[in-house]
Amino acid sequence: MANGRKRTKGTASRPRAKRPGATEPQAGAPEEGEEQEAEAVDPESLEPAPEELAEADAEVEELEAPTAPVRALVPVEDTGLARKDPLQAYMAEVTRHPLLKREEEYALAKQYQQTGDVRAAYRLVASNLRLVVKLAHEYHRNPLSLLDLVQEGNIGLMQAVKKYDPERGVKLSSYAAWWIRAYILRYIMDNWKMVKLGTTEAQRKLFFKLRQEQDKLIAQGFEPNPKLLAERLNVTEQDVVEMDQRLGHDEVSIDAPVGDESRASRADRLLPSSAVGAEERLGNEELKELFREKLAEFAQTLEGKERFIFESRLTADEPLTLQDIGDKYGVSRERARQIEAALINRMREFMRERIPDFDLVAVPKG
Protein backbone atom coordinates (compact mmCIF):
# COMPACT_ATOMS: atom_id res chain seq x y z
CA MET A 1 0.00 0.00 0.00
CA ALA A 2 1.28 3.45 -0.92
CA ASN A 3 1.45 4.86 2.55
CA GLY A 4 2.42 1.64 4.27
CA ARG A 5 -0.57 1.55 6.62
CA LYS A 6 -1.86 -1.87 7.62
CA ARG A 7 -5.53 -2.66 7.55
CA THR A 8 -7.54 -5.56 8.87
CA LYS A 9 -9.16 -7.48 6.07
CA GLY A 10 -12.89 -7.07 6.07
CA THR A 11 -12.96 -3.86 8.08
CA ALA A 12 -13.70 -0.34 7.05
CA SER A 13 -10.86 2.15 6.64
CA ARG A 14 -9.79 3.63 9.90
CA PRO A 15 -9.64 7.44 9.90
CA ARG A 16 -6.80 8.61 12.10
CA ALA A 17 -6.36 12.18 13.26
CA LYS A 18 -2.99 13.65 12.38
CA ARG A 19 -0.93 16.25 14.10
CA PRO A 20 -0.80 19.52 12.21
CA GLY A 21 2.21 19.62 9.90
CA ALA A 22 4.85 22.27 9.49
CA THR A 23 3.75 25.59 8.08
CA GLU A 24 4.57 26.44 4.52
CA PRO A 25 8.02 27.93 3.89
CA GLN A 26 8.22 31.63 3.20
CA ALA A 27 8.56 32.43 -0.47
CA GLY A 28 12.02 33.59 -1.34
CA ALA A 29 14.53 33.45 -4.16
CA PRO A 30 16.50 30.19 -4.14
CA GLU A 31 20.22 30.30 -4.44
CA GLU A 32 21.63 30.16 -7.95
CA GLY A 33 21.54 26.65 -9.35
CA GLU A 34 19.09 25.44 -6.74
CA GLU A 35 15.37 24.79 -7.03
CA GLN A 36 13.25 25.92 -4.12
CA GLU A 37 11.80 22.85 -2.42
CA ALA A 38 8.32 23.04 -0.93
CA GLU A 39 7.22 21.18 2.15
CA ALA A 40 4.57 18.49 1.91
CA VAL A 41 1.08 19.81 1.30
CA ASP A 42 -0.76 20.22 4.58
CA PRO A 43 -4.46 21.08 4.34
CA GLU A 44 -4.29 22.80 7.69
CA SER A 45 -1.80 25.28 6.24
CA LEU A 46 -4.74 26.63 4.24
CA GLU A 47 -6.43 27.82 7.42
CA PRO A 48 -6.43 31.64 7.72
CA ALA A 49 -5.77 31.54 11.46
CA PRO A 50 -2.77 29.26 12.04
CA GLU A 51 -2.97 29.73 15.79
CA GLU A 52 -6.27 27.85 15.78
CA LEU A 53 -4.42 24.81 14.46
CA ALA A 54 -1.88 24.82 17.29
CA GLU A 55 -4.34 23.12 19.60
CA ALA A 56 -3.48 20.39 22.08
CA ASP A 57 -3.47 16.77 20.99
CA ALA A 58 -6.34 16.20 23.38
CA GLU A 59 -8.62 18.37 21.28
CA VAL A 60 -7.82 16.34 18.16
CA GLU A 61 -8.37 13.09 20.05
CA GLU A 62 -11.65 14.44 21.37
CA LEU A 63 -12.99 14.66 17.83
CA GLU A 64 -11.42 11.35 16.87
CA ALA A 65 -13.08 9.50 19.74
CA PRO A 66 -16.70 9.72 18.52
CA THR A 67 -15.68 8.24 15.18
CA ALA A 68 -14.57 4.98 16.82
CA PRO A 69 -17.90 3.27 16.09
CA VAL A 70 -17.47 4.26 12.44
CA ARG A 71 -14.12 2.48 12.25
CA ALA A 72 -15.74 -0.77 13.38
CA LEU A 73 -18.88 -0.56 11.28
CA VAL A 74 -18.03 -3.97 9.80
CA PRO A 75 -16.89 -6.25 12.63
CA VAL A 76 -13.94 -8.56 11.99
CA GLU A 77 -16.01 -11.60 12.83
CA ASP A 78 -18.55 -10.90 10.07
CA THR A 79 -18.54 -13.73 7.54
CA GLY A 80 -20.69 -12.15 4.87
CA LEU A 81 -20.04 -9.39 2.38
CA ALA A 82 -17.27 -7.72 4.38
CA ARG A 83 -14.65 -10.32 3.48
CA LYS A 84 -15.61 -10.22 -0.19
CA ASP A 85 -15.90 -6.48 -0.69
CA PRO A 86 -14.90 -4.20 2.21
CA LEU A 87 -15.99 -1.05 0.38
CA GLN A 88 -19.48 -2.35 -0.33
CA ALA A 89 -19.82 -3.49 3.26
CA TYR A 90 -18.61 -0.10 4.48
CA MET A 91 -21.14 1.69 2.29
CA ALA A 92 -23.94 -0.59 3.47
CA GLU A 93 -23.20 0.42 7.04
CA VAL A 94 -22.59 4.10 6.29
CA THR A 95 -25.98 4.47 4.63
CA ARG A 96 -27.65 3.29 7.83
CA HIS A 97 -26.82 6.69 9.33
CA PRO A 98 -29.67 9.05 8.39
CA LEU A 99 -29.04 12.45 6.85
CA LEU A 100 -29.76 15.25 9.28
CA LYS A 101 -32.40 17.89 8.75
CA ARG A 102 -31.09 21.44 8.73
CA GLU A 103 -32.54 22.17 12.18
CA GLU A 104 -31.01 18.99 13.62
CA GLU A 105 -27.62 19.81 12.13
CA TYR A 106 -27.71 23.33 13.56
CA ALA A 107 -28.70 22.11 17.02
CA LEU A 108 -25.99 19.43 17.10
CA ALA A 109 -23.33 21.81 15.80
CA LYS A 110 -24.21 24.39 18.46
CA GLN A 111 -24.17 21.68 21.11
CA TYR A 112 -20.70 20.52 20.09
CA GLN A 113 -19.44 24.08 19.70
CA GLN A 114 -20.62 25.13 23.14
CA THR A 115 -20.09 21.96 25.19
CA GLY A 116 -17.71 19.75 23.23
CA ASP A 117 -20.26 16.93 23.38
CA VAL A 118 -18.62 14.08 21.45
CA ARG A 119 -21.97 12.41 20.84
CA ALA A 120 -23.10 15.46 18.89
CA ALA A 121 -19.84 15.43 16.93
CA TYR A 122 -20.30 11.75 16.15
CA ARG A 123 -23.76 12.31 14.69
CA LEU A 124 -22.45 15.17 12.55
CA VAL A 125 -19.58 13.03 11.25
CA ALA A 126 -21.69 9.91 10.70
CA SER A 127 -24.35 11.74 8.74
CA ASN A 128 -21.75 12.98 6.25
CA LEU A 129 -19.71 9.82 5.74
CA ARG A 130 -21.44 9.07 2.44
CA LEU A 131 -20.28 12.49 1.16
CA VAL A 132 -16.68 11.41 1.79
CA VAL A 133 -17.18 8.25 -0.29
CA LYS A 134 -18.79 10.29 -3.06
CA LEU A 135 -15.88 12.74 -3.25
CA ALA A 136 -13.33 9.94 -2.99
CA HIS A 137 -14.96 8.34 -6.04
CA GLU A 138 -14.59 11.61 -7.94
CA TYR A 139 -10.83 11.66 -7.35
CA HIS A 140 -10.15 7.93 -7.51
CA ARG A 141 -7.62 6.76 -10.09
CA ASN A 142 -5.79 3.45 -10.10
CA PRO A 143 -3.50 2.31 -8.56
CA LEU A 144 -4.53 4.25 -5.46
CA SER A 145 -6.94 2.48 -3.13
CA LEU A 146 -10.40 3.99 -2.90
CA LEU A 147 -10.53 3.00 0.77
CA ASP A 148 -7.30 4.94 1.34
CA LEU A 149 -8.93 8.03 -0.17
CA VAL A 150 -12.01 7.48 2.00
CA GLN A 151 -9.79 7.26 5.07
CA GLU A 152 -8.08 10.56 4.26
CA GLY A 153 -11.41 12.17 3.46
CA ASN A 154 -12.78 11.02 6.82
CA ILE A 155 -9.93 12.84 8.55
CA GLY A 156 -10.85 15.97 6.60
CA LEU A 157 -14.48 15.52 7.64
CA MET A 158 -13.49 15.32 11.31
CA GLN A 159 -11.45 18.49 10.92
CA ALA A 160 -14.44 20.21 9.30
CA VAL A 161 -16.75 19.27 12.19
CA LYS A 162 -14.21 20.63 14.64
CA LYS A 163 -13.98 23.97 12.77
CA TYR A 164 -17.60 24.34 11.66
CA ASP A 165 -19.49 27.44 12.77
CA PRO A 166 -23.26 26.94 12.38
CA GLU A 167 -23.87 30.69 12.67
CA ARG A 168 -22.46 31.20 9.19
CA GLY A 169 -25.71 29.87 7.78
CA VAL A 170 -23.92 27.38 5.52
CA LYS A 171 -24.61 23.64 5.47
CA LEU A 172 -21.97 21.49 7.12
CA SER A 173 -21.72 19.29 4.03
CA SER A 174 -20.76 22.29 1.88
CA TYR A 175 -18.13 23.43 4.35
CA ALA A 176 -16.83 19.90 4.93
CA ALA A 177 -16.38 19.28 1.21
CA TRP A 178 -13.46 21.76 1.24
CA TRP A 179 -11.67 19.85 3.99
CA ILE A 180 -12.44 16.44 2.51
CA ARG A 181 -11.00 17.42 -0.86
CA ALA A 182 -7.93 18.98 0.74
CA TYR A 183 -7.00 15.80 2.58
CA ILE A 184 -7.75 13.56 -0.40
CA LEU A 185 -5.66 15.72 -2.73
CA ARG A 186 -2.77 15.82 -0.27
CA TYR A 187 -2.80 12.02 -0.07
CA ILE A 188 -2.87 11.66 -3.85
CA MET A 189 -0.05 14.14 -4.27
CA ASP A 190 2.08 12.44 -1.63
CA ASN A 191 1.52 8.90 -2.88
CA TRP A 192 1.13 8.97 -6.64
CA LYS A 193 3.38 6.26 -8.05
CA MET A 194 7.07 6.38 -7.13
CA VAL A 195 7.67 9.92 -8.38
CA LYS A 196 5.77 12.67 -6.63
CA LEU A 197 4.02 15.08 -8.97
CA GLY A 198 4.69 18.14 -6.85
CA THR A 199 8.00 18.80 -5.13
CA THR A 200 8.38 22.54 -5.65
CA GLU A 201 5.99 25.34 -4.83
CA ALA A 202 5.29 25.98 -8.52
CA GLN A 203 4.63 22.29 -9.22
CA ARG A 204 2.26 22.03 -6.29
CA LYS A 205 0.31 25.05 -7.47
CA LEU A 206 0.07 23.65 -10.99
CA PHE A 207 -0.88 20.19 -9.75
CA PHE A 208 -3.98 21.61 -8.06
CA LYS A 209 -4.89 24.47 -10.40
CA LEU A 210 -3.66 23.87 -13.95
CA ARG A 211 -6.70 22.03 -15.32
CA GLN A 212 -9.06 24.37 -13.49
CA GLU A 213 -7.31 27.45 -14.93
CA GLN A 214 -7.32 25.97 -18.45
CA ASP A 215 -11.08 25.44 -18.25
CA LYS A 216 -11.61 28.96 -16.95
CA LEU A 217 -9.71 30.47 -19.87
CA ILE A 218 -11.60 28.36 -22.40
CA ALA A 219 -14.91 29.39 -20.82
CA GLN A 220 -13.83 33.03 -21.11
CA GLY A 221 -12.92 32.65 -24.76
CA PHE A 222 -9.15 32.59 -24.36
CA GLU A 223 -6.70 30.04 -25.74
CA PRO A 224 -5.05 28.43 -22.68
CA ASN A 225 -1.50 28.59 -24.02
CA PRO A 226 1.54 28.11 -21.73
CA LYS A 227 2.38 31.83 -21.74
CA LEU A 228 -1.08 32.93 -20.56
CA LEU A 229 -1.33 30.11 -18.03
CA ALA A 230 2.10 30.98 -16.63
CA GLU A 231 1.02 34.59 -16.22
CA ARG A 232 -2.25 33.69 -14.54
CA LEU A 233 -0.63 31.23 -12.13
CA ASN A 234 2.59 33.19 -11.58
CA VAL A 235 4.90 30.35 -12.65
CA THR A 236 7.27 29.82 -15.59
CA GLU A 237 6.13 28.62 -19.00
CA GLN A 238 8.44 25.62 -18.64
CA ASP A 239 6.68 24.66 -15.39
CA VAL A 240 3.34 24.78 -17.21
CA VAL A 241 4.55 22.64 -20.11
CA GLU A 242 6.09 20.01 -17.84
CA MET A 243 3.06 19.70 -15.56
CA ASP A 244 0.66 19.64 -18.51
CA GLN A 245 2.58 16.68 -19.90
CA ARG A 246 2.47 14.91 -16.53
CA LEU A 247 -1.25 15.50 -16.19
CA GLY A 248 -1.91 14.56 -19.78
CA HIS A 249 -2.72 10.96 -18.87
CA ASP A 250 -6.32 10.33 -17.88
CA GLU A 251 -5.45 8.55 -14.68
CA VAL A 252 -3.42 11.49 -13.35
CA SER A 253 -5.70 14.45 -14.08
CA ILE A 254 -7.41 14.41 -10.71
CA ASP A 255 -7.78 18.18 -10.35
CA ALA A 256 -10.11 18.78 -13.28
CA PRO A 257 -13.37 20.48 -12.21
CA VAL A 258 -16.19 17.98 -11.72
CA GLY A 259 -19.19 20.30 -11.52
CA ASP A 260 -21.90 20.52 -14.15
CA GLU A 261 -21.37 24.18 -15.00
CA SER A 262 -19.31 24.84 -18.10
CA ARG A 263 -18.79 28.56 -17.56
CA ALA A 264 -17.42 30.09 -14.40
CA SER A 265 -19.22 33.07 -12.88
CA ARG A 266 -17.34 35.91 -11.26
CA ALA A 267 -17.73 34.36 -7.85
CA ASP A 268 -16.64 30.98 -9.27
CA ARG A 269 -13.31 32.50 -10.29
CA LEU A 270 -12.59 33.28 -6.66
CA LEU A 271 -14.34 30.31 -5.03
CA PRO A 272 -13.30 26.66 -5.14
CA SER A 273 -14.76 24.57 -7.96
CA SER A 274 -17.71 22.51 -6.80
CA ALA A 275 -16.99 18.78 -6.67
CA VAL A 276 -20.37 17.99 -5.12
CA GLY A 277 -23.69 16.79 -6.42
CA ALA A 278 -27.11 18.37 -6.58
CA GLU A 279 -27.72 17.88 -2.87
CA GLU A 280 -24.81 20.20 -2.07
CA ARG A 281 -25.34 22.91 -4.68
CA LEU A 282 -27.78 24.89 -2.58
CA GLY A 283 -25.19 25.13 0.18
CA ASN A 284 -22.53 26.19 -2.31
CA GLU A 285 -24.83 28.90 -3.61
CA GLU A 286 -25.15 30.19 -0.06
CA LEU A 287 -21.37 30.33 0.19
CA LYS A 288 -21.16 32.18 -3.11
CA GLU A 289 -23.83 34.65 -2.06
CA LEU A 290 -21.98 35.40 1.17
CA PHE A 291 -18.77 35.78 -0.79
CA ARG A 292 -20.35 38.15 -3.34
CA GLU A 293 -21.75 40.27 -0.55
CA LYS A 294 -18.38 40.67 1.16
CA LEU A 295 -16.64 41.16 -2.17
CA ALA A 296 -18.95 44.10 -2.93
CA GLU A 297 -18.14 45.57 0.48
CA PHE A 298 -14.42 45.24 -0.24
CA ALA A 299 -14.83 46.96 -3.62
CA GLN A 300 -16.21 50.03 -1.85
CA THR A 301 -12.90 50.44 -0.02
CA LEU A 302 -10.92 50.74 -3.27
CA GLU A 303 -10.16 53.60 -5.60
CA GLY A 304 -7.84 54.48 -8.47
CA LYS A 305 -5.58 51.74 -9.82
CA GLU A 306 -6.73 49.21 -7.25
CA ARG A 307 -10.40 49.67 -8.09
CA PHE A 308 -9.64 49.35 -11.81
CA ILE A 309 -7.57 46.17 -11.36
CA PHE A 310 -10.21 44.67 -9.10
CA GLU A 311 -13.04 45.31 -11.57
CA SER A 312 -11.23 44.74 -14.86
CA ARG A 313 -9.01 41.81 -13.89
CA LEU A 314 -9.83 40.01 -10.65
CA THR A 315 -13.62 39.92 -11.02
CA ALA A 316 -14.11 40.49 -14.75
CA ASP A 317 -15.62 37.85 -17.02
CA GLU A 318 -12.92 38.71 -19.56
CA PRO A 319 -9.99 39.93 -17.46
CA LEU A 320 -7.37 42.28 -18.85
CA THR A 321 -3.78 41.10 -18.93
CA LEU A 322 -1.10 42.58 -16.70
CA GLN A 323 0.37 44.22 -19.80
CA ASP A 324 -2.98 45.93 -20.46
CA ILE A 325 -2.98 47.27 -16.92
CA GLY A 326 0.61 48.45 -17.24
CA ASP A 327 -0.07 50.21 -20.53
CA LYS A 328 -3.08 52.04 -19.10
CA TYR A 329 -1.16 53.45 -16.14
CA GLY A 330 2.24 53.79 -17.76
CA VAL A 331 3.95 51.20 -15.57
CA SER A 332 5.74 47.94 -16.29
CA ARG A 333 4.02 44.58 -16.31
CA GLU A 334 5.97 43.64 -13.19
CA ARG A 335 4.77 46.77 -11.38
CA ALA A 336 1.19 45.94 -12.36
CA ARG A 337 1.70 42.42 -10.95
CA GLN A 338 3.01 43.88 -7.68
CA ILE A 339 -0.03 46.15 -7.34
CA GLU A 340 -2.33 43.22 -8.01
CA ALA A 341 -0.49 41.02 -5.50
CA ALA A 342 -0.81 43.70 -2.81
CA LEU A 343 -4.49 44.07 -3.67
CA ILE A 344 -5.09 40.32 -3.36
CA ASN A 345 -3.36 40.32 0.03
CA ARG A 346 -5.58 43.16 1.20
CA MET A 347 -8.63 41.33 -0.04
CA ARG A 348 -7.56 38.17 1.82
CA GLU A 349 -7.22 40.08 5.07
CA PHE A 350 -10.58 41.76 4.53
CA MET A 351 -12.25 38.40 3.87
CA ARG A 352 -10.51 36.61 6.74
CA GLU A 353 -12.13 39.03 9.16
CA ARG A 354 -15.58 38.33 7.74
CA ILE A 355 -15.54 34.76 6.37
CA PRO A 356 -13.97 32.03 8.52
CA ASP A 357 -11.51 29.76 6.68
CA PHE A 358 -11.27 32.16 3.76
CA ASP A 359 -7.85 30.77 2.82
CA LEU A 360 -9.61 27.63 1.63
CA VAL A 361 -10.85 29.87 -1.20
CA ALA A 362 -8.72 29.82 -4.35
CA VAL A 363 -7.87 33.36 -5.49
CA PRO A 364 -6.27 33.49 -8.93
CA LYS A 365 -2.84 35.03 -9.21
CA GLY A 366 -1.33 36.36 -12.31
C-alpha positions as CSV (number, residue, x, y, z in Angstrom):
1,M,0.0,0.0,0.0
2,A,1.3,3.5,-0.9
3,N,1.4,4.9,2.6
4,G,2.4,1.6,4.3
5,R,-0.6,1.6,6.6
6,K,-1.9,-1.9,7.6
7,R,-5.5,-2.7,7.6
8,T,-7.5,-5.6,8.9
9,K,-9.2,-7.5,6.1
10,G,-12.9,-7.1,6.1
11,T,-13.0,-3.9,8.1
12,A,-13.7,-0.3,7.1
13,S,-10.9,2.1,6.6
14,R,-9.8,3.6,9.9
15,P,-9.6,7.4,9.9
16,R,-6.8,8.6,12.1
17,A,-6.4,12.2,13.3
18,K,-3.0,13.6,12.4
19,R,-0.9,16.2,14.1
20,P,-0.8,19.5,12.2
21,G,2.2,19.6,9.9
22,A,4.8,22.3,9.5
23,T,3.7,25.6,8.1
24,E,4.6,26.4,4.5
25,P,8.0,27.9,3.9
26,Q,8.2,31.6,3.2
27,A,8.6,32.4,-0.5
28,G,12.0,33.6,-1.3
29,A,14.5,33.5,-4.2
30,P,16.5,30.2,-4.1
31,E,20.2,30.3,-4.4
32,E,21.6,30.2,-7.9
33,G,21.5,26.6,-9.3
34,E,19.1,25.4,-6.7
35,E,15.4,24.8,-7.0
36,Q,13.3,25.9,-4.1
37,E,11.8,22.9,-2.4
38,A,8.3,23.0,-0.9
39,E,7.2,21.2,2.1
40,A,4.6,18.5,1.9
41,V,1.1,19.8,1.3
42,D,-0.8,20.2,4.6
43,P,-4.5,21.1,4.3
44,E,-4.3,22.8,7.7
45,S,-1.8,25.3,6.2
46,L,-4.7,26.6,4.2
47,E,-6.4,27.8,7.4
48,P,-6.4,31.6,7.7
49,A,-5.8,31.5,11.5
50,P,-2.8,29.3,12.0
51,E,-3.0,29.7,15.8
52,E,-6.3,27.9,15.8
53,L,-4.4,24.8,14.5
54,A,-1.9,24.8,17.3
55,E,-4.3,23.1,19.6
56,A,-3.5,20.4,22.1
57,D,-3.5,16.8,21.0
58,A,-6.3,16.2,23.4
59,E,-8.6,18.4,21.3
60,V,-7.8,16.3,18.2
61,E,-8.4,13.1,20.1
62,E,-11.7,14.4,21.4
63,L,-13.0,14.7,17.8
64,E,-11.4,11.4,16.9
65,A,-13.1,9.5,19.7
66,P,-16.7,9.7,18.5
67,T,-15.7,8.2,15.2
68,A,-14.6,5.0,16.8
69,P,-17.9,3.3,16.1
70,V,-17.5,4.3,12.4
71,R,-14.1,2.5,12.2
72,A,-15.7,-0.8,13.4
73,L,-18.9,-0.6,11.3
74,V,-18.0,-4.0,9.8
75,P,-16.9,-6.3,12.6
76,V,-13.9,-8.6,12.0
77,E,-16.0,-11.6,12.8
78,D,-18.6,-10.9,10.1
79,T,-18.5,-13.7,7.5
80,G,-20.7,-12.2,4.9
81,L,-20.0,-9.4,2.4
82,A,-17.3,-7.7,4.4
83,R,-14.7,-10.3,3.5
84,K,-15.6,-10.2,-0.2
85,D,-15.9,-6.5,-0.7
86,P,-14.9,-4.2,2.2
87,L,-16.0,-1.0,0.4
88,Q,-19.5,-2.3,-0.3
89,A,-19.8,-3.5,3.3
90,Y,-18.6,-0.1,4.5
91,M,-21.1,1.7,2.3
92,A,-23.9,-0.6,3.5
93,E,-23.2,0.4,7.0
94,V,-22.6,4.1,6.3
95,T,-26.0,4.5,4.6
96,R,-27.7,3.3,7.8
97,H,-26.8,6.7,9.3
98,P,-29.7,9.1,8.4
99,L,-29.0,12.4,6.9
100,L,-29.8,15.3,9.3
101,K,-32.4,17.9,8.7
102,R,-31.1,21.4,8.7
103,E,-32.5,22.2,12.2
104,E,-31.0,19.0,13.6
105,E,-27.6,19.8,12.1
106,Y,-27.7,23.3,13.6
107,A,-28.7,22.1,17.0
108,L,-26.0,19.4,17.1
109,A,-23.3,21.8,15.8
110,K,-24.2,24.4,18.5
111,Q,-24.2,21.7,21.1
112,Y,-20.7,20.5,20.1
113,Q,-19.4,24.1,19.7
114,Q,-20.6,25.1,23.1
115,T,-20.1,22.0,25.2
116,G,-17.7,19.8,23.2
117,D,-20.3,16.9,23.4
118,V,-18.6,14.1,21.5
119,R,-22.0,12.4,20.8
120,A,-23.1,15.5,18.9
121,A,-19.8,15.4,16.9
122,Y,-20.3,11.7,16.1
123,R,-23.8,12.3,14.7
124,L,-22.5,15.2,12.6
125,V,-19.6,13.0,11.3
126,A,-21.7,9.9,10.7
127,S,-24.4,11.7,8.7
128,N,-21.8,13.0,6.2
129,L,-19.7,9.8,5.7
130,R,-21.4,9.1,2.4
131,L,-20.3,12.5,1.2
132,V,-16.7,11.4,1.8
133,V,-17.2,8.3,-0.3
134,K,-18.8,10.3,-3.1
135,L,-15.9,12.7,-3.3
136,A,-13.3,9.9,-3.0
137,H,-15.0,8.3,-6.0
138,E,-14.6,11.6,-7.9
139,Y,-10.8,11.7,-7.4
140,H,-10.1,7.9,-7.5
141,R,-7.6,6.8,-10.1
142,N,-5.8,3.5,-10.1
143,P,-3.5,2.3,-8.6
144,L,-4.5,4.3,-5.5
145,S,-6.9,2.5,-3.1
146,L,-10.4,4.0,-2.9
147,L,-10.5,3.0,0.8
148,D,-7.3,4.9,1.3
149,L,-8.9,8.0,-0.2
150,V,-12.0,7.5,2.0
151,Q,-9.8,7.3,5.1
152,E,-8.1,10.6,4.3
153,G,-11.4,12.2,3.5
154,N,-12.8,11.0,6.8
155,I,-9.9,12.8,8.6
156,G,-10.9,16.0,6.6
157,L,-14.5,15.5,7.6
158,M,-13.5,15.3,11.3
159,Q,-11.4,18.5,10.9
160,A,-14.4,20.2,9.3
161,V,-16.7,19.3,12.2
162,K,-14.2,20.6,14.6
163,K,-14.0,24.0,12.8
164,Y,-17.6,24.3,11.7
165,D,-19.5,27.4,12.8
166,P,-23.3,26.9,12.4
167,E,-23.9,30.7,12.7
168,R,-22.5,31.2,9.2
169,G,-25.7,29.9,7.8
170,V,-23.9,27.4,5.5
171,K,-24.6,23.6,5.5
172,L,-22.0,21.5,7.1
173,S,-21.7,19.3,4.0
174,S,-20.8,22.3,1.9
175,Y,-18.1,23.4,4.4
176,A,-16.8,19.9,4.9
177,A,-16.4,19.3,1.2
178,W,-13.5,21.8,1.2
179,W,-11.7,19.8,4.0
180,I,-12.4,16.4,2.5
181,R,-11.0,17.4,-0.9
182,A,-7.9,19.0,0.7
183,Y,-7.0,15.8,2.6
184,I,-7.8,13.6,-0.4
185,L,-5.7,15.7,-2.7
186,R,-2.8,15.8,-0.3
187,Y,-2.8,12.0,-0.1
188,I,-2.9,11.7,-3.9
189,M,-0.1,14.1,-4.3
190,D,2.1,12.4,-1.6
191,N,1.5,8.9,-2.9
192,W,1.1,9.0,-6.6
193,K,3.4,6.3,-8.1
194,M,7.1,6.4,-7.1
195,V,7.7,9.9,-8.4
196,K,5.8,12.7,-6.6
197,L,4.0,15.1,-9.0
198,G,4.7,18.1,-6.9
199,T,8.0,18.8,-5.1
200,T,8.4,22.5,-5.6
201,E,6.0,25.3,-4.8
202,A,5.3,26.0,-8.5
203,Q,4.6,22.3,-9.2
204,R,2.3,22.0,-6.3
205,K,0.3,25.1,-7.5
206,L,0.1,23.6,-11.0
207,F,-0.9,20.2,-9.8
208,F,-4.0,21.6,-8.1
209,K,-4.9,24.5,-10.4
210,L,-3.7,23.9,-14.0
211,R,-6.7,22.0,-15.3
212,Q,-9.1,24.4,-13.5
213,E,-7.3,27.4,-14.9
214,Q,-7.3,26.0,-18.5
215,D,-11.1,25.4,-18.3
216,K,-11.6,29.0,-17.0
217,L,-9.7,30.5,-19.9
218,I,-11.6,28.4,-22.4
219,A,-14.9,29.4,-20.8
220,Q,-13.8,33.0,-21.1
221,G,-12.9,32.7,-24.8
222,F,-9.1,32.6,-24.4
223,E,-6.7,30.0,-25.7
224,P,-5.1,28.4,-22.7
225,N,-1.5,28.6,-24.0
226,P,1.5,28.1,-21.7
227,K,2.4,31.8,-21.7
228,L,-1.1,32.9,-20.6
229,L,-1.3,30.1,-18.0
230,A,2.1,31.0,-16.6
231,E,1.0,34.6,-16.2
232,R,-2.3,33.7,-14.5
233,L,-0.6,31.2,-12.1
234,N,2.6,33.2,-11.6
235,V,4.9,30.3,-12.7
236,T,7.3,29.8,-15.6
237,E,6.1,28.6,-19.0
238,Q,8.4,25.6,-18.6
239,D,6.7,24.7,-15.4
240,V,3.3,24.8,-17.2
241,V,4.5,22.6,-20.1
242,E,6.1,20.0,-17.8
243,M,3.1,19.7,-15.6
244,D,0.7,19.6,-18.5
245,Q,2.6,16.7,-19.9
246,R,2.5,14.9,-16.5
247,L,-1.2,15.5,-16.2
248,G,-1.9,14.6,-19.8
249,H,-2.7,11.0,-18.9
250,D,-6.3,10.3,-17.9
251,E,-5.4,8.6,-14.7
252,V,-3.4,11.5,-13.3
253,S,-5.7,14.4,-14.1
254,I,-7.4,14.4,-10.7
255,D,-7.8,18.2,-10.4
256,A,-10.1,18.8,-13.3
257,P,-13.4,20.5,-12.2
258,V,-16.2,18.0,-11.7
259,G,-19.2,20.3,-11.5
260,D,-21.9,20.5,-14.2
261,E,-21.4,24.2,-15.0
262,S,-19.3,24.8,-18.1
263,R,-18.8,28.6,-17.6
264,A,-17.4,30.1,-14.4
265,S,-19.2,33.1,-12.9
266,R,-17.3,35.9,-11.3
267,A,-17.7,34.4,-7.9
268,D,-16.6,31.0,-9.3
269,R,-13.3,32.5,-10.3
270,L,-12.6,33.3,-6.7
271,L,-14.3,30.3,-5.0
272,P,-13.3,26.7,-5.1
273,S,-14.8,24.6,-8.0
274,S,-17.7,22.5,-6.8
275,A,-17.0,18.8,-6.7
276,V,-20.4,18.0,-5.1
277,G,-23.7,16.8,-6.4
278,A,-27.1,18.4,-6.6
279,E,-27.7,17.9,-2.9
280,E,-24.8,20.2,-2.1
281,R,-25.3,22.9,-4.7
282,L,-27.8,24.9,-2.6
283,G,-25.2,25.1,0.2
284,N,-22.5,26.2,-2.3
285,E,-24.8,28.9,-3.6
286,E,-25.1,30.2,-0.1
287,L,-21.4,30.3,0.2
288,K,-21.2,32.2,-3.1
289,E,-23.8,34.6,-2.1
290,L,-22.0,35.4,1.2
291,F,-18.8,35.8,-0.8
292,R,-20.4,38.1,-3.3
293,E,-21.8,40.3,-0.6
294,K,-18.4,40.7,1.2
295,L,-16.6,41.2,-2.2
296,A,-18.9,44.1,-2.9
297,E,-18.1,45.6,0.5
298,F,-14.4,45.2,-0.2
299,A,-14.8,47.0,-3.6
300,Q,-16.2,50.0,-1.8
301,T,-12.9,50.4,0.0
302,L,-10.9,50.7,-3.3
303,E,-10.2,53.6,-5.6
304,G,-7.8,54.5,-8.5
305,K,-5.6,51.7,-9.8
306,E,-6.7,49.2,-7.3
307,R,-10.4,49.7,-8.1
308,F,-9.6,49.4,-11.8
309,I,-7.6,46.2,-11.4
310,F,-10.2,44.7,-9.1
311,E,-13.0,45.3,-11.6
312,S,-11.2,44.7,-14.9
313,R,-9.0,41.8,-13.9
314,L,-9.8,40.0,-10.6
315,T,-13.6,39.9,-11.0
316,A,-14.1,40.5,-14.7
317,D,-15.6,37.9,-17.0
318,E,-12.9,38.7,-19.6
319,P,-10.0,39.9,-17.5
320,L,-7.4,42.3,-18.9
321,T,-3.8,41.1,-18.9
322,L,-1.1,42.6,-16.7
323,Q,0.4,44.2,-19.8
324,D,-3.0,45.9,-20.5
325,I,-3.0,47.3,-16.9
326,G,0.6,48.5,-17.2
327,D,-0.1,50.2,-20.5
328,K,-3.1,52.0,-19.1
329,Y,-1.2,53.4,-16.1
330,G,2.2,53.8,-17.8
331,V,3.9,51.2,-15.6
332,S,5.7,47.9,-16.3
333,R,4.0,44.6,-16.3
334,E,6.0,43.6,-13.2
335,R,4.8,46.8,-11.4
336,A,1.2,45.9,-12.4
337,R,1.7,42.4,-11.0
338,Q,3.0,43.9,-7.7
339,I,0.0,46.2,-7.3
340,E,-2.3,43.2,-8.0
341,A,-0.5,41.0,-5.5
342,A,-0.8,43.7,-2.8
343,L,-4.5,44.1,-3.7
344,I,-5.1,40.3,-3.4
345,N,-3.4,40.3,0.0
346,R,-5.6,43.2,1.2
347,M,-8.6,41.3,0.0
348,R,-7.6,38.2,1.8
349,E,-7.2,40.1,5.1
350,F,-10.6,41.8,4.5
351,M,-12.3,38.4,3.9
352,R,-10.5,36.6,6.7
353,E,-12.1,39.0,9.2
354,R,-15.6,38.3,7.7
355,I,-15.5,34.8,6.4
356,P,-14.0,32.0,8.5
357,D,-11.5,29.8,6.7
358,F,-11.3,32.2,3.8
359,D,-7.9,30.8,2.8
360,L,-9.6,27.6,1.6
361,V,-10.8,29.9,-1.2
362,A,-8.7,29.8,-4.3
363,V,-7.9,33.4,-5.5
364,P,-6.3,33.5,-8.9
365,K,-2.8,35.0,-9.2
366,G,-1.3,36.4,-12.3
